[in-house]
Each structure stands twice: as structure tokens, then as C-alpha cells.
């Protein structure tokens, strides 16, 4: 299986990052069980000259942890990449494999947590351990003017990385926050299978986030 290279390789953690013992244990167990999977910190994916950065939570077991590319190979990727294509932020065909022809244009995906957490629930310490990588990736993308945070954990980490204050920047779907450096953060419910199946997040709600991101960028 091919794996997607990072658009900002110098900002990535090492393949055997040791910072979170629980996540290291998960990684080693899955390497033994599924030696053909990625089973490592997942790289950023997208355009190194992007104006929009999408901040996800963490790799999914059957998605990015398996394929090595964010949101690739699980249910959430269908909505995310379909929406990006609709708004001119993706080209090519997405079929759930890192060797497909999908390419992001003007957008890049980074994660708040780089490694697979059990049940998609990283601990507070694991989120904190990974925050320097998020900060490094945000700094390595100088053209990014708008961030979209998928879920509350991504929101909290992004606010902290951008120098904002959480009491003044509360998470809510379509909430918009201007950060101290002038960049803008827009919140979205995560495009997970659970949120879609329960109706917490509809296609129309998700598309509204990216429509607004384009409006904000156009006004800058």
C-alpha cells in the first residue's frame, strides 16, 4: 500500500514517537496484528500553499491509522472530501485509498492528535503532548488564513495554538472566532459516522461551514 507524503514533512513527529505510552501500546499491538497498515502518527495531507487548514481530532482505526492519510478509508471521508470538491478545494477522485487521484487545492488537513487513541478518545495529557506538532504545522503553513476545527477537542487545541482564550472562544457549530493574529477559526461538528447517523450533523450543515470559510477568505 502507498502512503500519502506530508506537504510539510519537517513538522511531522517521528514514526515511533514515544510521547504517549498508551498510544505507543496501541500502535505496537496493531503493527503485530496488521503489519500492512500505516500504524504510526498520521501526516498532514493537502496543499502546502493552502489558505484553509482543517483540524481533525485523531486518526480513525479503520481510516487514517490503516491508510496513512487523514479521513481516508472510513465513513467521515466521504462527506469531507465530497464537500471539499463541491467548493473547489479538492480535485480528482476519492475512493478511500491513499493511491487514488484525490488532491487538495487551497486546503490542508492536520490533526490535533497524530496517533490512534482507543475509542477515538485521547486523554488530556495525550492532547497536550501532541499540541507542539499542531503548533509546528500551523506555523509551517504561512498562507493559511482560515482554520476549520472539526469537533471540540480540535477547537480547543487550535484556539490554544493560535493564542486565543477558550472562555472567549466557545465551541459551537458555525461559531466564528477571530484570533489575536488576525486569522479566523470556524467550528464544525465532526463529520463522524455517529454525528451523521444521529442527525447532529447534516450535509447542509457541514457545507455551510465551508461556504462561510470561502466568504471569510474573500473578505480578507
Secondary structure by P-SEA (a helix, b strand, c coil): cbbbbbccccccccccccccaaaaaaaaaaaaaccccccccccccccccccbbbbbccccccccccccccccccaaaaaaaaaaaaaccccccccccccccbbbccbbbbbccccccccccccaaaaaaaaaaaaaaaaacccccbbbbccaaaaaaaaaaaccccccccccccbbbbccccbbbbbbccccaaaaaaccccaaaaaaaaaaaaaaaaac
